[in-house]
């Protein structure tokens, strides 16, 4: 085994004397760090089940700010210390059980390596514990190496994974799911709204679109009708959820587990209002991402309602037009009967 890149590139690392510890091969290690390359420099790293220490040492070589090596096997601890001889950097070796280490501290890590003995059942337990005990930084990644015979399928809904299969070895890169909350009255949803939602989908793993109440606005459509338009407009987008609520946006954000709120801004008047709302949201624990539509910056719900009243539905997303036409037809028929 060798260090692949960085300050100690080419340095040989001692391997375990027997098969009790299964070191990550150079080929697998190279693949892992090709994926992580922009996350290592300046990172705080936790190398659980450290074994030979090869993964944590690679991080040290590439400029990690801190590396903590953890293993309860005395032979592995001795091997890690042997491989660290002559190396500079901020690191420490902890001879302890992984769960005890996770439970005993509060530090958050940008990278956590989980590489337990295959088929030991400890891997998923360790991954869950990292999240449950809050030991992963906001944009951190858990790197879980395991046998390809046992696929990793997270039971929790608050994470997303990227999987790399390399023959008999599979590595899952697990991180916290990022959720964005797009709020508005959506009376009705327009092509401008759709552009904002598309940008939110680019920024977040999941987007929740919430129809909220604005007591200063008299709406043309009921909450149920607005949701029907939205669901039709977003029917091709699998990473979107929708809801109606009478609560404040920050309360909805807290309930759905959103990381940030997303709001669209059309012009100076909107900008002043949205900046004030962003300040309110920040005071209550949530930052706001401001999005300015490029193609439909001049499209507003007010303008869309005016057009709809004239029988023109072109400002609505294409998939919502049929729903809106049918609704307005029913309204006209009801008015004639009355």
N, C-alpha and C positions, 0 to 999 in steps of 0.2 A: 504494500500500500504506500501511496505517496500523497503529499499535498499537491493539489492540482493547480492552484493559482494563488497569486498574492505574494506577500512578503516572504513566505516560506515555501514558495513553489519548488517542487522537485524533492523536497525533504522526505526521506523514508520514515515510515511509521512502523513500529513493532506490531506484529499481529499476535493474536492469542495463541498459546502453545497447544491448545486442543480445540475441540469442536463445541465446547460449552458456550463460547461467545461467537456469534456469527457477524463478522465485520461487514460493513457496506463496501461493496467492490468499487474500484475506481471508476468503472464505467457507469454504474448507477449513481455514484456521487457526482460525477460530471453532469449527468442529466438533471439531477436535483438542482445543482447550482446554476445551470443554464437557465432554469425556470426562476430561481430566486435571485439572480444576479443583481438586480437593482434594489433588493431589500436587505442586503447583508451589511454594507458599510454603515457604521454608526449604530447598528442594531444591538439590542439587548437579547441575548440568546440563552435558552435553557435546553440543555442536552440531557434528556431523561434516558435511562437505560444506556448510558454513554458507551459501554463496551470498551473499545480501544480509544475512544475520544475523537475518532476521525472526523465526524461531522462538525463538532464544536471547534476542533482545531482548524478546519477549513475556514470556518467563520472568522476565527482569530486572524488567520493569514490574510483574509480579505478585508480587514479593517473593522470588525465588530467592536462595539464599545465595551461590551462585557459578555463573558461566557461563563455559565455555571454548569459544571459537569456533575451528573448525579448517577450513582450506581450503588447497589447494596452488596454486590459481589466483591469481596476483598481482592481477588485476583484482577478483576476489571479495574478497580480503583488504582491498584499498583501499576497496571498497564497504562492508564491515562496519565498518571504522574510521570511515568517513564517517557512517554511520548511528548510531554510538555517541557521536558528539561531543555533549558537553553532558550526557551521562547519568552518573548516579552508580551506584555498586555495585561489587561484587567481580567483575571480569571480566578476561579476557585473550584476545588474538587470536593464534593460532598459525598461521604459514605453513608448512605441512608436509603430507606424505601421511598419510592417516588411519591406515594400518596402523602407520607409524612412531610415531605418537602413542600408539596403543593399546598397543604393545609396550614403549614407553619408560617408562611410569609404573606406579604401583601404586594410585593413588587410585580410589575407587569412586564411581559416579555414580547418582543416583536417577532421572534421566531422560537418555536418550541418543537424540538425533534423528539418523536416518539418511535422508538425502534426496539420493542421488547422481543424476547424469544418468540419465534413463530408458534402459533397455535396455543399460546399460553393463556389467552383470554384477557391479558392485561392491556392490550393496545386500546381498544374502544373504551375501557374503563378509564384509562389515562386521558384520552382525548376529551371525554365528557367532563372529567374532573377539572381539566384546564379551563373549560368554559364555565362550569358551574361555580368554581371558586374564584373566578374573575382574574385569572393570571395571564390572560392574553391582552396585549395592547389593542387600542381601537382598530388599527389597520393591520394587526398581526396575523400570522399564519402558523398553523400547526402542520408539521410535516410528518405524516404517519406512514411508516414503511412496514409492509406486511406481506405474507404469502399470497400469491395470486389465487390460490385455491379457496381462500376465504375473502370474498368481496366485502368491502366496507360500505354499508348502507346506513347512514346516520338516522337515528330514530328521532332526533330533535329537529325542529323546524326552523331554528334560528341560525343555521349554518348553511354554507354552500361549499361544494367540493370540486376540485379539478383532479382528475385521475390520470395517472401515467402508468401504463402496464409495460413492464420490461421482462418478458419471459416469465419466469417463476416468481418474480418480485413485482409488487405493485406499490406505488407511492401515491397517497392521497394528500392533496394540499387543501387543508380545511380552514375556512375563515368565517367570521361572523357575517351573516346575511345583512346587507345594507338595504334599508327600507326608506323610501321617500314618500311623503304624504303631500298630494296635490289637493288643495282645497279651493272651494268657490261655491257660488250659488248655481252656476252652470244653467242659466235660464235663457236659452238652452246652451248646450255644449256647441262650440263653433270650431272651425278649422284652426283658429288661433289657439284655442284650448288644446286641440289635438297635437299641435306642434310643441306646446309646453310639455305635454305628457310624454311625447316621443323623446324629448331631451331628458326628462326624468328617468325614462327607461334606459337611456345611455349611461346615466350616472349611478343608478341603483339596481340592485338585483331584483327587487320587487317594488312595485308602486301601488299605493292605495289612493284611489280617487274618492274624495269625500264631498258629498253635497251638503253644504252647511246652510244655516239660516242667517240672513242679514235682515234685521228688523227695519232697516231703512229702505228696503226694496220691496215693492209689490210685484210678485212674480206672475208671469203669464202661464207657467206650467206648474203642476203639483210636484212635490218631491218624487212621487212614484213615476210620473211621466218623465221627469228629468233623468232619473236613474235608467229608465227604459231607453231613452236616447243615448245615454252614455254607454250602456251595455252593448247596444247595437254598434255604436261607433268604434268600440274597443274589442269587438268580438274576435278579432284576429290576433289579439295581444294576450298571450298566455300568462304573462308575469304581472297582470294587473288585477286588483280587487277593487270593488266599489261598495260604498255604503252611504247612508243618510244619517245625519246626526244633528241634534239641536244644541250640542255642547260646543265649547270653545275649541278652536283648532288644536291648541296645545294639549287639551284633555284627550282629544281623539288621538293625537300623536302618541301620547303616553299609553293609551289603551292598545293601539295596534303595534306598538314597538317600533315606531318610526325613529330614524336617526336624525332626519332633518325635514323641514317643510319646504315645499316648492311652490313658488308663485310666479305668475306671468305678469309682465309689465309692458304696456303699449306705448306710453309717452310720459312727459314730465309730470302731468297731473297724477297719473297712476304711480309714478316713481316716488313722489312725496308721501302718498298714502301707504304704499308698500314698505317704504323705509321705516315709517312709524310703526307699522304692524310687526316688522322684523325686530324692531327694538323691543316691543312688548313680548314677542315670542322668545327672544334671547333672555329676557329677564325671568322667564318661566321655564328655562332649561332647554330651548330648542333654537338652533340656528336656522336661517331661511336662505334657500338658494333662489336667487332672482333670475328668471329666464325671460329674455326678450325675443318674441317670435320674429323670424326673418322674413318669411313669405307673407304672413298674415298679421302683421303688426297693427294694421288699421281695422281689423275685424273685431267688433265688440258684440256682446250679447244683445245690447240695446239695438244696434243696427240689424242684427239677425232677426229680432222680434218684429221690427218694422217691415223687413222684407217678407217674413213669413205671413204677416197680416195681409200682404198683397199676393200671396200665393207663390212666393219665390223662396226656395229652400237652398239656394246655392251656397250660402255661407255655413251650412251645416256639413259635418263630415259625411262623405258619400254613403257610408253604411247606416247613417241615422236618417237619411232623407226619406226612405220608404216608410219608416216608423212615424216620422213627423207628418207626412202626407196623409197617412191613414188616420192619425189622431185628429188632424184638422178637418178631415172629411166627416168624421163622426161628430165633431163639434158643430159643423154647419148643419148636418142633418138634425141634430138635437135642437138647434135654434129654430129651424123651420117647423119642427113639430110643436115647439112652444108658441 
